[in-house]
Amino acid sequence: MPTAVVSALLGLPAAQAAQSPSAAASVLTVEGAPSSTLQPAGTAYVSTTVSPVVTASSASTGEQLQLTTTATGATANAIVTAAPNTDLAVGSYAIGTPAADTLGLTVTSTAPCADTSGAIDVTQVTRDGSNVLIGFAASYSMACQGTTDNVGEIRFASTVPYVRFGVVAGGTSAANQTVTVAAGDTPVTFGAAAISGAKPGVSTGFSIVSDTCSHLTVAAGATCQVVVGARANLIGDDLGFLTLPGTNAAGTDDRQVSLTIQGTETPNGSYAPVTPARVLDTRSGNGAAKAPLGANKEIALQVTGRGGVPATDVSAVVLNVTAISPTASGYLTAYPAGATRPTASSINFNAHWIGANLVTVRVGTGGKVMLYNHAGAINVAADVMGYYNGPSATRTTYGSFQNTQVQRLLDSRSVPDGKLGADEYYTIPVDYGTDINPHIRALAVNVTAVAPTASGFFTTFNGDPSTIGTTSAVNFTPGRTVPNMQIVPVGHDENGYPQIGVLNRYGSTHVVVDIVGFYDDNNLVTSTWVPTRFQAGTAPTRIVDSRNGQGMSTMSPGGEVKVVTVPASIAGYYTFNVVTNTTAVAPTVNTVFTLWPNFSATRPTVSNLNPYAGQLVSNMTLTALGNNNDFNIQNTSGTANAVIDVVGTMEAYPGIPAATGSTRSTQVQRNAPTLQARTERPDLASHPQVVLHQS
């Protein structure tokens, strides 16, 4: 990463100097923050044209410093006020009515900051022989009607430097900065350099990259350097400090420099739905040649600019891929065009099978994805369901993904209406509370057909029958239990509850719907929810193949629970979920696979895969992670092998500010609101405008 150099030396602490050195500077900075009336996000006010006014303390007011500045034609000011009969002094203070541990602070930039909350750290107070204030340095963080605090620097004839890393996209890093530390006229022995955050209970995004100062004695007139990195862990401003304790012949010689970075909102990784559209069908020549895909052959499928997917600024697409009558058992692999084909699978099947799997795949060269067939000949259909935005996109139809309790919304085997007949559907409203419901835009659900009487398929929709499309969500054959993951846009019922619908096309079948999370509208602002965004890997990566002991061993009879730890090369502190393709390989009996986060010891009453004896079958899974980036997997009966390929992760956006002493597992657990599901089953008799379509 490129490294910038801080021009000012971190020299003698000015608070100990008789007067400010000639290199002293004056400045006022105000970093932007979302919705702030003081300074908007993505902007900053920085001025070195400063007019100071110092007012001495009195019985009615404390010592006061007012800085008035101009920058590019704009005027701003800052007023710092101590308690009555009190002078300004070095220390950490709350912002509010001036008192022993509180300083008054007013900042005006594009507008005055009217709030009186936040913190100010005074790092320099220099006086002349008459006790008149002639040097001052402070860093502040204060709320100004925005969703996050504005931060900034106040300098009056000060040698205390600061480092502005500038404005970067949330969740990304700025160029490293180098702080040069000067010893002065006498040697200095330094202790360990350290980074601290200015916001209590919030994990700072600053870090020490390299250091030639700690635990060393620097000769008089010599210098050493500390290279500091910064990641925008917050949307808005982050303020921290680099401290370097030191001693010289005269005593304490500690150094401190304040650090700021501003993270801005981008659409990167946010989900955008499309009306499901078929972009590939080898039976008709749509998207590829009109012919089955042969063994060891692949299709370069154009996905951008088709089916409602934009031509540019797309990071990944979500496809419902259907395998149609393969001549041999095998698998398809979806991966980005231009990448090396990975050892991974996207949909697995036995010979003569028909079924679908939801696939998320990064968009590759030319806006294409590759579909590779391993064995035999097979017809392939693919319906695009949605896409994830790139960092420069202008579309943010949905916002972040939110973890919820993994739980069952509907099991028609246990409700009075029972099975779905042909052209009947269930609507499934959900209730997460009045603060959450209006922000829900789609549900991430696993939909399972149980004991169908005929070959057919489900169609998922937003609960409004007039919007039912012609594509398939779950394909099934008589007597088989078949699941498929879906991301289903919501409508709203007459009570305002978000809802989805599941329609059965042929025969009769039970339906089971399990929820793993939802997508919000990017306006769900609450401390109890952790927004996450999709981050696509370069290609699918295999983390489990129990046939050879990779990631875990074969699952033995008796419902043994296995723990899978996601490698550090894939999951880090900010990873909350893994998006995977999970494959059941030849179980000895009919069984059920369930995946769930490792912070919960109790297996939820849900299913991810329902393989029958000897079957090779896969399903997309979206699983929350425990504190060690791990999750549980269990099969209920017999012996079974599993293969798990990671296609991407859900990363805290832009990074969860971790509370001091907390662990990520407790943060994930807090994303578990009370949910009520309400189910209704109308039929299509009153909706003749719906056109049935055979997949």
N, C-alpha and C positions, 0 to 999 in steps of 0.2 A: 504494500500500500504506500502511496506517496506520502512524504513527510514534510510538513511545513515547519518553519522556524519562527518562534516568538522573538520579535525584534528586541523587546525590553529584557534587560538582565534582571534576574531575581537577586537583587543586591542586599545591602544591609537593611534590616527591618526599620522602616521609617519611624515607627513609634518610639524607637530608642534614640533617634538622631536629634541633635539640637535644633536643626532646621532641615527643610527639604533640600536634597541635593539639586544641582542644576538640571539634572535629567528628569525632574519631576514633571508630570503631565496632568491635565484635567480633562475629564470626559464624562458624558452621561450616555448610557445605553439602555434601550428598552427592547427586549426580544418579544416577538409576536406570540400569540396564543389563540387557540380556537375560540371564536365568538367573543373575543375580548373587545371591550370598548376602548381600552388603552392603546393597544397595538395589535392589529389582526395577524392571524397565522400567516406564515410565509413572508413576513416583512420584519424589519428591525429599524429602530432609530438609533443612530450613532453620531455623536457630535463631539468634537474636540474644541469647539468655540464656546468657551464657558465663561460666564460672568458670575463670580461668587459674591454673596453677601452674608457676613457672619454677624449674628446678633447675640450679645452677651446674655447670660442667664440672669433671671430676676425672680422676685417672689411670685410673680404671676405666670412666668413661663421659663422653660429651661433654655440652655444654649441652643441656637438654631443656625443651621447652614442652609442657604438657598442657592441653588445653581440654576441659572437661566442659560439656555443654549440655543443655537441655531444650526440647522443642518439642511442643506438643499432647499432653502427657503422656508423651512418649517421651524417653529419655535416650540421648545419643550422646557419643562423645569422639574426640579425635585426639591422638596423641603424636608429636612430631617430635624426633628425637635426632641430634646430631652425633657425630663421631668422638671417642674419648677425648682429653681435654686440649684440646678444640677448641670454640670458640663457634659458634653459628649465624651464617651470613653470607649476604648476597645472592648469588645465583647459580643455575645450573641443575644438578640432581643426579639421578642414578639413585636408585631406591628399593631398599634392601637393607641389608646389614650396614654400619653406619656406617663411612665411610672418607673419604679426602680428597675424592673426587668422588661420594660416596654418603651419603644421609641415611636413617636409619631412620624408617619411617612406619607407624603402626598406626592404623586407623580402625575405629570400631565404630558401627554404625547399627542396622539390624534384626538384624544378626549381625556378629561380628568379621570383618575382612578378613584372611585367613590367608596370602595370597600375598605375595611380596616382590619383585614386578616392577612396573615403571612408572617414572614420572618426576615430580619435584617442582621447581617453579620458585619460588624465594624472591625476592620483589620488594621487600620492606621488612624492615629490621632497625633498630630505634631503641633507643638506650640512654640512661640518665641519666648524671650525672656520676660515678657509682660503677660504671659499665659493666654495670649491671643491665638486662636486657631489659625494655623497657616498650612496645614496639610491634613487630608482626610481620605480614607478609602473604605468603601462598604460594598457588599453584594446583597441584593434583596430578591425576595420571591413573594409576590403578593397577588391575591385574587382580584380581578377587575371585571366582574360580571361574565367571565368566560368559563369554559368547561375545564380549563387548566390555568395554572398561575402564570403570570408574566414574571420574567426574571430580568435582572440587569445589574449594571455597575454604576457606582457614583464615585468619582475621583476629583479631588481638588488638590492640585500641586502634590501629587502622590507618586512615589516610586514603587508602589505595590502593583505588580502586573496582573493581568487577567488574560485568559485565553478564550476567544470566541471561535467555536468550531463551525458556526454558521448554521444554515438551514439545510437539512437533508430529509429525504423521504423516511417516514416512520419505519423503524425496524432495520434501517441500514446504518452503515458506519461512515463517518467523515474521515478526511485525511488526517493522519497522525500529526501532532504538534510537538515541537521540541522546546522545552523550557531550559534555558541556560542559566546556571546558578553561579554567581561570582562570590569569591571568598572575601573580598575587601582587603583591608590593610594588614590583617592578621590571619593566620591559618584558622580553618574551621573544621571541626570534626562532626560529621553528620551521622545521625541515626538512620532508621529505615524510612524511606519515602512511603507515603500512604495516601490512598484516595478515600474520601468520605463524601456522603451525599448530604445536601443541605436540607432535604425534605425528610422529616422523621418518618421511619417506617417504609421508605421507598428505596428500592434497589437502584443505585446509580448506574448509569451507562458508561462511566469513565473507567479507564484501566491504565496501569503502567505497562508500557510495551517494552521499554529498556531503561536502564538506569546506571549511570556511572558516578552517582553521588553517595548512595546509601553505604553506611559503615566504612566510609573513607575519610581521610583528612586531606582537605584541599589547601594547597599552599597559598600564601598571600598573593593576591593579584591573579591567581589562576581560576579556572572555571570547571564545572562539570555539567552534565546534561541529564535530564529526565525526559524521555519520550512518552507522551500521553496519547492514548487512543480514546475514541468516543463513539458510542452507538446510541442512536435515538430510540431509547426504550419507552419514550412517552410521546403521545401526540400533544405537541406543545413544547414547553421549555423544561429542561433539566439543568439544575445548578448543583455543582459539586466543588470540592476543594482538593488540591494537591498540597500536602503538608510535608515538610522536611525538617525534623528537629535537628538542632545543631548547638554546639558550644564553641566558644573561642576564649581567648585569654581573659576577656572581661566578663564572661558568664554566658547566659543563654543567647543563642543566635538562631532562633527558629525562623523558618521561611514558610510562606503560604501563598498560593496563587489560586484564584477562583476560575472555575471552568463552566462554560455554558454551551449548550447545543439545543437546537430547536428541531423537533420532528414534525413533519407535515403529513397530513392525510393524503394517501394515494389510493387508487382503486386496486392496487396489486393484490391478486389472490381473492378478490371478492367475486361472488357468484352471480351470474346473469342467466336467467332462464330464456328459453325460446319455446315457441310452439313446436312440439315434437315433429320432426321432419325426417323423412327417409333420405339419407345421403348415399346409401350403398345397397344394392340388391343385385347379386350376380345372376339371378334368374331372369332379370329384365335388361341388364346392361346399364343400370343406374350406378354411376360412380366407378365402374370397372367393366371389363369385358363381360359379355353375356355368355358365361361358361363357369362351371364349377372351378374352384381354386384347387389346384393340384398339390401333391405332396412336395414339401420343401419349396413351395412357391409363395410369393407375397404380392400384396396390392399396395401401391402408393396412393392413399386416399386423400384427396383434397378436402379439407374440412373448413378452412377459413373462406369467407366469402360465399358460403353455401348454407342453406337451411336456417338462415337467421343469424349465423355466426359472422361477426365483422371480418373484414379482410385483414385488419392489422390489430396490434395490441391485444392479442389473445395469448394467454400463457398455457392453457390446457382446455380440452373439450371433454364433455361427458357424453358417452355414446352407449346406447342400449344395443349390444351386439348379439345377433341371433345366429346360432349354428343350425343349419337345416340339412338333415339327412346325410350325415357324413358316411362314407363307405368304410371307415375304419375308426377305431378309438384313437383319440389324439387331443390336440389342443391348438388354439390360436393364440398368438402373441401380438399385442398392440404395443407399439413403441414409437418414439419420435423419428420422423424422417431425418436422415443425416447422422443418426446415432448408430452405434454398433448394436446389433440385435442381442438382447440380453438372454440369459438363461432364466426365463420366467414365462409364466402363462397368464392369459387373460380370461379364457373360457375353456373349460375342459369337458370332454364328452365321450360317451361310448358310441359305437357304430349304430347308425340308423336313428340316432336321437334327434329331437328338436327341442331347443331351449335357448334361453337368453341370459346374458349377464351384463350388468351395468359396469362400464369400463371408463375410468378416468385416465387420460393420457396427455402428456405434454405435447404441444404442437411443435413440430420440427421444421426443417428447412422447407421453404416455399409454402408454409401453412399446411403441411401434410403430415399424416400419421401412417405408419406401416402396419399392415395386418399380415402375419405370417402363418401359414398352415403347416403343421408338422408332418402329418401322415394322411394317406388316402386322398379322396377328393370330396369337396364340401361346397355347398352354396352358403353364402354369407349375406346377411342383411344387417344394416346398422342405421339406427335412428338417432339423430343428435337431439339431446335433451337440454343442453345448456353449455356454458363455458365459463372459465375463470378469466378475469381481466388481467392484462399485463400492467406494468407500472405506469405506462404513459397513456393508458386508456382514458377516454372521457365518459365512458358508460359505467355507472355503478348502480345497476338495477336493484341488486341486493347488496347487503353489506357483509357482515361476518357470520361465521358459523358459531353456534352456541351449543355447548354440551348440555344434555339433560339427563335425568335418570333414564337408564335403559329399561323400558317397561312395555308391557303389552297394552295396545290400544283397543284391539278387537280380536275376539276369537269366536267365530260364528257357531262353534260347537257348544258354546255355553250361553248363547242368547236365544230368546224365544223364536226369532225369525229363522234361525238356522242357516241352512245352505242357501247360496245364491243360485237361482235358476238362470236360464239363458236370458240375457238382456236385463238382468236385475243388478242393482248396485247398492252398496252401502255408502252413506255419507258419514264421515267421522269428524265431528267437531272436537276441538281440544280447548282446554282452559288452563292457562298459566297465570291468570290474574289480570286485572284491568290495566296494570302498569306494563305488562308484557304483551298481551294479546294484539294490540294495534300494530306492534312492530314486527310481528311474525309474517314472513313472506313465503316460506316453503318449509315442508317437513322432510327430514331424512328418515325414511322408514324401510323396514324389511317386510315385503309382502309375500305371503306364502299361500299357495293353493294346496288344499288338503283333500284327498280322496275324490278327485274329479271323476265324473261318470263318462266323460267324452274328451277327446282332444280339443283344446281351445286355448284361450288366453284371456288375461285380465288387461284392462285399460285403466290407468290411473288418471285422475283429473282433479280440478279444484273444487269439486262438490256441486258445481252448477252444471246440470245435464246439457244445457245448450252449448257448452264448451267441449264436450267429449270429442276427442279426436279419433283418428283411424289407426293409430300405431299400437303395438303391443307392449306391455310392461312385464308380464310373466307368461311364458308359454308352458303348457303342461299336456300330459298324455293320461289316459284313463288309469286310475288307481294309484298314481304316483304323487308324492308330496314334493312340491317344487317351490323354492323361494327365489326372490330376486330383490336386490336393493333398488330403491327409487328415491329421487329427489322430486317431490311433488309440490308445485305451487299451490298456495291456499286461496280459497275464497272465504266468504264469511256468511254464516247463517243469519236467520232473522234476529238472533240475539247478539250478533256481532262476534261470535266465536269464530276463530280461524278453523277452516275445515278442508278436508280432502275427500275424494270419492274413489271407490274401487268398483269397476264394472266387470261382470262376467259375460263373455260372448256366447259360449256354447255349453250345452249340457247343464249339469249342476255340480257345484263344488263348495266346500267350506273355504273360508278365507281367514287368515291370521295376519294381523298387522302389528309390528313392533316398532317403536320409535327409538332413535339413538340421538336425535338432536334436531335443531331447526336453524334456518337462515333468517337473519333479521334485516331491517331496512337501513342499517347503518346509523340509526338514531336512538338505539337502546343504550342510554347513558346511565349506568348505575354501577356502584362499586361491587355489587354482588355478582356481576356477570363478567366473564372474561371473553372478549371478542377474539376469534381466531380466524386466520385466513389461510387459504390453500397455498402450499408451496410444492411445486412439481419437482421431482427428482430428474436427473438427466435421462434416466430410463428406469423401468421397473427393476427392483433389486430383491433377490431371494434372501430371506432371513431365516426361513424354516424349511427343512426337508427331513422329516422324521425317518424317512427310509434309510438315510445314511447318517443320522444323528446330528444333522445341522440344526442348531437352534433348540432342539428338544428331541426326545426319543419317542418311539412308537407309543401311542396311547393304548394302555392295556385295559382289560375288562374291569368293571366295578366303578366306572365313572371317575377315573383318576383325573385330577386337575393338574395341568401343566402350566408352568409360568414361562412366558416368552419375554426376553429382554431385547428391546430394539437396539441395535448397535449405535455407538456414539457417532459414527459416520453419518447416521440418518437422523437421529433424535438428540436434541440438546435440551437445555433448561426451558426454552420457550416452546417446545413441542408439547402439544396437549393431546393430539390424536394422530393415529396413523391410518392412512387410507390404503387398504390392502386388497389383494385378490387371494382368497382362502380356498384351498382345494382339498376335498376329501378324496383319499385314494384307497379304493377297494376295502371298505370296512367288511368285517366278517358277518355282520348282521345289520339290519336296518337300525339306524341310530340318529342322533341329533348332535350337532356341534353348536356350542355357545361360546362366544368370546365376550369378555367383559373386563373392565379396568381392575388392576391388582390392588387398588385401595379398598375394594369391597370383598370381604371373604365369602359372602353369600352369593351363590349363583342366581342371577335374575331369571325369572320365568319367561324367557324369550328363546328364540332359536335363530341361528344364522345360516345353517345348512342342515338339510334333512336327507342325507344320502341313504340309498338302499344298499343291500349287501352286494358287494362287488362293483359298485358304481364309481366312476371317475367324474366328479362334478365340482363346480366352483361357484363362488358368490363373492361379490364385492362386500367388504366389511369396513366399517368406520368405527374405530375403537378408541376410547379414551385411555390415557396412560396413567399409571401410578407414579409414585415419587421417583422410582428408579427407571423410568421409561419402560415399564413392563405391563403386561396384561395376562389374563388367564384364558385358557382354552380347555374345554372339556367335551368329550363325547360320552353319551349316556350309556351305551351298550356295546359289548363286543370289543374287538381290537380294531384300531384304525390308524392309518397314517395321515399326516397333514402336510401340505405345502403352502407356504405363505410368502407372497411377493408384495413388497411395498411399492406403491405407485406415487406416493406423495405424503405430505404431512399437513396437519393443521397447526399453524404456528400462532402463538399469542401475538396479537397485532396492536401496536408494533412491538410489544414485549410487555409481559405482565409485570407491573411494579410490585415486587415481592415484599410482603410485610416482614419486618425484622423477626427472625426466629421461626417463621412459618415454613411449611414445606409445600411443594406444589400439589401433593396429593390432597391436602385439605382445601386448597384453592379450587381444585377440580370438583371436590365433593360439594362445595357450596353452590355449584351449578346444578342443583337438583330440586327444582321447585315442585310444589304440589301440582299434580296434573289430574284432571278429570276428563274422561273420554265419553262422548255421547254418540250413540250409533243409531242410524235410521236406515231403513231399506225401502226405497221406492222402486218402481220399475220404469221402463221407457215408454209405456203405453201412451202417456200424455205428452211425449216429446217426439213426435214423428220426424222432426227435423234432423234427428241423429241418424247418420248413415253408418250402417254396420260394414265392417271391413275385415276380410279374412287375411290374417298375416301369412 
